[in-house]
Amino acid sequence: MEKLTETAFSSLEGKVSEETLRAVADMGFERMTEIQAKSIPPLLEGSDVVASAKTGSGKTLAFLIPAIELMVKKKFTPKHGTGVIVISPTRELSMQTYGVVKELLQYHTFTHGLVMGGASRQTEAQRLASGVNIVIATPGRLLDHLQNTPQFLHKNLQCLVIDEADRILDIGFEEEMKSILRILSKTRQTLLFSATLNQKTQDLVKVALPKKPLYIGVDDDDEKATVEGLTQGYVVCPSDKRFLLLFTFLKKNKNKKVMVFFSSCMSVKFHNELLNYIDLPVTSIHGKQKQNKRTVTFFQFCKAESGILLCTDVAARGLDIPQVDWIVQYDPPDDPKEYIHRVGRTARGESQSGNALLFLRPEELGFLRYLKHARVPLQEYAFNWNKIANVQNQLENLVTKNYFLNIAAKEAFKAYVRAYKSHHMKKVYDVSNLDLKAVAKSFGFPVPPYVIPSLSSSIATSFCSSSRSSGVTDGSTPPPTTPHPITVKLEQLQQLESHTHRMYHMVNKFLGSSNLTKNIGGCHKFCYRKAWSKPSRICT
């Protein structure tokens, strides 16, 4: 957990409104964290601040309390338009921050709103036109409204908060941020919070805070990079045993609250389908889901006392998910910074504890050196391999016989290899050392699937060397054997499914009737479900 200071929120009496302090007390907070104690006083005085704070440090209250008090001081009403804008990198983090805003404003009369991609733009525009004092937004949708919603009154902006600035830049919003900063009022207080301050973040600081800002919490070199209360470890696992170990671990901890990180949306989708299919209930969040689905799943997992959530890094930053027992990094993080952000989902807040487990192949142990340099303490976890569920034959049989799982597994396998090749730390994650035959087994294939032509030549070369003994070719010429009847049938089904999808979308587009479209969609889902065979139970 993040250590609390001796500074109480009650010490802000006279500087912070009674309504805000009352709301903070209702939220159960009595003493400040270090970032709150360091940030709130200078922010209340109007200073521009750049704060470096690791995840779970309490930074949300650190910037929201001064921002709200600025609105109190200026006596903002809806007719004044927007006085505070908080920019967050993802929709989930925006919703999380918005929830805290609503709690802090329960005794105030300020208007507030959420602006983000995936929501109704027209509804947002109407709300902005009526006057929203505090806006929580994602960069893309905010820029859209700044440029295309003339009724959006933002000329009276008093405070701009850039939350998770490094993450905003990491996911490609650099140009949007520059455009936003050019449009917004220059006579404002600016707060920039970031877990790390790399060169790209420093460049943004120069643009967003042209006056010399106050730096807070930047030089805490003696601290660990992760919070106290977090027990961290790793397990050395060869590629072909990865799923077996994951399955055994999740079965053992199915009554706890667990988050499992994957490197691609396709891998999340496949493992979600597979684990639910074999009666190990899981949910999932990834970037290819519709926003409504992501929102519902996110809040359900937050409220649940136990459960397993499979996710990509869309859920890795800033989100406050209560009482997560385990963070499992099934696919390796890109660098130590990403590792830190992932494990930041557990051991958050006061008196919290949690566990983190990192899967590493023997060839990836060099990553531990980088984690040590980043002040991340890990210990090796020992697993009794004799007690690992040996379900490889059942897995391969299931993936072979079930058409939809087979297709999902192929896409997940391809996505895993692509993600591995895109790693920045090439010395640790060397795709040429990746045993694709062993990797394929973790996705339920006895030999790597015939998907290599869509990958790069270097991976294809690695594929050839790893699978030549199995008679699998590089894709330039098909194997000189008669195709297996199952393969022929799968190809026929794939062509039929592709044709069905095209016809479905053509009819959907042509008719435009919601009722008829729903009926067609219902038939499509019914046919999809009927194509599945009865679940094959994998028992430990």
N, C-alpha and C positions, 0 to 999 in steps of 0.2 A: 504494500500500500504506500501511498504518498504520505510522508510524515507531516503531522500537523504542528504548527508553531504555537507559541503561547499567546499569540495575538487573537483576541476574540472579535467577532463581528460587532459586538456591542460597543467596541472601542470607536466605531465609526459614527456613533450618535453625535448629532450636530453637523456632521459632514454629509451624511446620507439620510434621505427622507425616512420618516417613520414607516411609511407604507412598504418601502423596499426592505427595511430591516425586519419588519413583521413577516414578510413573505419568505425571507431567508430563514427565519426561525421556524416557520411552518414546514420548510423543506428539510429541517433536521440538522442544519449546520450551525455550529457554535463557534468553532475555532477555524482560522484560516490555514490554508496550505501555504507553502513558501512562495509560490508564484503569486498567490493572491495577496499575501502580506507585502510583497515587494512591488506589485503592479498597481494595486488599487489607489494608494495615496497619491502618487504622481499623476495618475490618470484623472483623478478627481480635481487636480490642480490645472488640468488642461494640457499636459505634456503629450507630445507625440512619442510613442513607445514602440520599440522592437523587442519582443520577448521570446526567448528560447525556452520552451517547456516541453518535456517529454509527455507522452500520452498518459492520461490518468492523473494529471497533476492538478486538476481543478481550474484550468485556464478559462473555461467557459464563463464561470461566475466572475473571474478576474476582469474580463472585458465587458460583460453585460451590465454589471452593477454601475460602473462609471458612465457607460453609455446612457443608461436609463436616467441617471441623476442629471446628466446634461440636458435631457428633455424636460426634467422637472424644473431645472434652473431657467430654461428658456420658455417655460409655460406653453409647450406645444399643444396644439389642437389639430383636428383633421384638416382645417382650412389652411394650415401652414404646410401641409404635404408631408414629405418624408424628411425626418431629421437624422435617422440612423440607418445605415445599411451594413449588414453583416454578410460577407461573401464566404461561402463554404465550397469545398471542392466537389462534393457529391450530394446527391439528393438525400441519401440516408442521413448524412451528417447535418444537412440543412433541417431536416425534420426533427432530428435530435435537439439541435439548438433552439428551434422554434418551440419545442415542448418546454424547455427551460425558460424561454422568454415569457410564455403564457403563465408559468408559475410565478415568476418574479413580478408580473404585471397584475396579479389578481386583485390588488388593492389600489391600482392606478386606473386611469381612464384612457390611457393612450391606445390608439388603434395599432394593430400589428397584422402582418401578412407574410405568407410564404410564396416565393416566386421561384419556380424550378422547372426544368424540362420534364416532359411526361405529363404535366398537369394542363388544364385547359387554359390556353393563352388568353382567350376572350374573357373568361371569368376573372383572370388576374388583372387584365387591363381595366375592366370595370371597377374592380376593387381599388386599384391604384388611383383611378380618376376620382374616387370618393375621398381620397386622402388617407394614406397609410403612414403612420408616424415611424414605425420600426419595421424594416423590410429585411427578411432573411432570404438569401438568394444564392443560386448557383451562377457562375460567371456567364455562361452562354445565354441563358434566358434573361438575366439582368441586362446584358448588352442589347438584346433584342428589344426590350421595353424602352431602354434609354434612347434607342434609335428610331423606334417605330410606334411608340405610344405617346402622342403629343400631350395627353392629359396627365401624364406622370409628372407631378410637381416635385422636383428634386433640387431646385435652386437654393432652398433653405437648408440643405444638408449640413449638419453640425459634426457628425462623427462617422467615419468609415472604418470598419473592422475587417481585416483580411485574416481569416482563420485558416490554419494549416497551409500557409503560403507555399511551402516546399511541395506539398502534395498537389496544389493547384497547378504549379509549373510542371511537375512530373507527368501529369496526365494531359498536358498540351494546351493549357489555357493562357499561355504567355501573351499572345497577340490580343486575345479578348481583354486581358487585364490592362494592357497598354491603352486600348481603345476606351475602356471604362474610365480609366484615370484621366484621360484627356477630356472626357465629357463632364465629369463631376466637378462640383465647386472646389476651388483651390483653398478657400478660407474654411478649412475644416480641421478637426482633430483626427489623426490617423493612428490606428493601432494595428500592428502586424504581429501575429503569433505564428511561430513555426517550430517544429520539432528539431529541425536542423537549419543551419545558415550556410549553405554552400554558395558558390559563385552566382548561380542563377538567381537565388533568393536575394543576394546582396544587390544584384542589378535591379531587381524589383524594388528593393528598399530605396535606391537612389531616385527612382521615378515616383514612387508613392509618397515618400517622405523627404522632400528636397531640403527642408531645414534639418539641422542636426538633431536626430532623435535620441531619446534615452534608451540605452541598451540594458536589458534586464535578464539575468540568469544565463548569460552567454558563456561565461568562463568557469562553469562549475566542473572543472576537469577531475576533481577528486571524487566525484560521485559516480556510482554505477549508472550505466545507460538505461537500465530497466528498474522498475520500482521494487521496493522492499515487499516481502510477502510472496514473491513469485519464485517458485522452485522450477529450475530449468534443466533440461537434460536432452540427450540425443541418443539415438540407437543406430548402430551400423547394420544396414540391411541390404543384401543384394537385390537387384532389380526384380528377379523372378519371385522373390518372397514378399515383396512389398504389400500386395493386396492381402495375402494371407495374414500378415502381421496386423495390418489395419483392421481387417475383419475381426480378428481375435480381440484386439484392443477395444473396438467399439461394442462388441457383444458383452465384454466384461464391464464396460462403463456405460451401458445403455440407460441406466437410471440416473446418470449424472448429466451435467450441462456441458456439452462438448462442441467446439468449433474446429472444423477440418479445412485447411487451406489447400487449394489446388492452383496450378499455374494457368489453366485455361477454362473458359466457359464450357467447352465440349467435354472436358474431363469431369467437371461438376455434374453436367447433365447425365453422362453415362453412369457415374457412380450413384447418383440419386436414383435413377431408374433401376439399377442393379440391386442396390441394397434394399429398396422398398419391395422389389420383386421377390426377394428371398426373406421377406418378413423381418427386416431390421429397419424400423421406421426412421426416416431422416427427412429433413427439409433442405431447401437450397436457395441461395441468392447468388446471382451472377449478372453480368452486364447485358446479356441478351434477353433477359426477362422484361416483360412490360412493367411499367412503374407501379401499377396497382398491385401486381403480384409480389413485387419486391417489398412494397410497403406492408402488406398484410403479413407476409412471412416474417419480416423483421420484427414487427410489434408482437406477433404471436410468440416468437422465440424470446423476446425480452420478458414477457409476462410468465413464460413457462418456468417451472421449477427444475425441469430436466428436459433433455432432448439433444438431438445431434443436428447441427447445421453445417452443411457443406457450402463452401463459398470460395470466390476468387478474392482478389485484393480490394474489390469494391467495398468490402466490409471491414477492411483492415485499419482504417484511419479514423480516429476521433469518435467513433460510435461508442456510446456508453451502454453496454449490455450487462445487466446485473448478474452477479454471482456465476460467472463462467468458471467451471472447474478445470477444464483442460483446453489448451490450445494445441492442436496437432498440425504441424507443417508437413503434410504428406509430400508435396512437391517443394523443392528447395527454394528459398527466397533469393532474389536477385543479388542482394548485398546485405551487409549487417543492418543498414538503415531500415530496409524492408522487414527484416527479422524483428527488429525492435517494435516497429509499428504493428506487426501481427500480434505479438505477445502482449501488446498494450491493451488487448481486449479483456484480459483477466487481471486479478489483483488490483482492481480499480477502487479508489475511494478509501474511506476510513475503515480500518479493521478488516480488510479484505485479503484473501490469499488465493493462490491459484497455481496451476501447474502448466508447463509447456514441454512439448515433446517434438523434437526435430528428427525427421527421417533423413539419413545420409547413406549414400552408397559408399563402399570402401574407397572408391576413387575420389570421393568428394570431401574427405576428411581435412583437406587443406583449408576448407572454409572455417574450421574452428580457430585457426590462427588469426583470421580477420576478425572473428567475433571477440577473441581475447583482446586484440588491439582496440576494439571498440568498447572495452570494459563490460563485456557480457559474460557472466560466469555460467558455465555449463558443466554438468557431470554426465558421464556415460551411464545409461540405463542398461541393465542386463536383463534379457528375456530368456526364459527357458524354451529353447526352440523345440523341445520334445512336446511342449504343451501348446504350440502354435497349431491352430486348426488346419489340417491338411485337406483343403477343399479344392485343390487345383483341378482335379479331374471333373468334379461337379461344375466348377466355373467354366471350364472349356466346353463341356457338354452343353451347358446353358447358352453360352454365347454362340455356339455353332448352330444350335437348333432353333433359337428364337431370332427371327429375322430382324426385328426392331432393335433388340439388344446388340445384334451383330453389327448393324449399321452404326449405332451409337458408339460401340467399342472401336470401330475403325476410325471414326472421326476423332474420338478422344486420343487414340494412339498417335494419329497424325499431329494433332494439336500439341501433345506432350513433346514430341520430337522437335516441332517448330519452336516451341517455347524454350526448350533446352538449348537449341542452336542460337537463340536470340539473347541468352544470358550475357551480361557485360563482363563477368569474371571468367574469361575464357580459360585461364590457367586452372581454375577449379572445376568448371563445368565444360569439359572438352567433349564435344559431340562425337569426335572421332574415336573416343574411348568408350562410347556408349554401346553396350551389347544389346542390339535391337531385338535379337531373339529372346533374350531374358526380359527385356521391357515388354515385348508382345505377350509373354506369358502372364504378366501382371494385369493385362487387359483381357485375358481369357483366350488367347490364340496360341496353339501349339507351335505355329510358325508365324513369322510376321506377315500381316495381311498385304495383299497386292496393291499398295497405295503409293509406291515410291516415285512414279513419274511426276507427281505433283510437288515433290520435295526437291531440294537442291542437289546438285551432283555430288557434293562432298558427303552428304548424308546417304545418298544412294550408294556411294562407294563403301561406306561403313556398313550399310545394310547388306551389300553383296558379300562382304568378308564374313559377316556374322551369321549369314543364313545359307551360304553356299553348301554347307554340309547337309542342309535340309532339302536341297533341290529347289530352292526358291531363287528366281532370277531377278535381275535388276530392272526388268520392265521393258528392255529393248526387244526381247523376243519372249513369247510365252513358253512355259515349261512344255517339253515335248511329251506330255502325257495326256491321256483322255481326262477331261474335266470330271470331277466328282459330281454325281447327280445332285447333291445338295447345292454345290456351287452353281450349277445350271439353274436350279430352281430359285436360288436367291437372286440371280441376275434377272430372271423373268419377273420375280416379285418386285425388284427394284424398278424395272421399266414400268410395270403396272402402277406402282405407287407414284412414280414421277408423272405419269399420264393422269392419274387421278387427281393429284395436286393441281396440275395445270387446268384441268376441266373445272375443278372446284372453284379456283380463283377467277376463272373466266366467267362462270355463271354468277358468282358473287358480285363481280364488277358490273356485269351486264344488267342483272335484275334490279339491284339496289333496294330490294324489299327486305326490311329487317326481319319480318316474320319468316319469310321463305328462306332467307339466308340462315337464320337460326336453325330451321328444320334441316337444311342441307348440312350445316355444320354438325348438328346432332347425329345425322346419319354417318357423317365422316368419322366422328369420334367412336360411334358404335362399331363401325367396320374395323377401326383401328384396334379397339379392345378385343373384338372377336378374333383378330389375327393372333393374339397372344395365347400361348398354351397355358395350362394351369401352372401355378408357381412350383418350381422345384425347390424343395426345402434343403438348405445347406445346414447341416447340424454340426455342432462342435462336440 
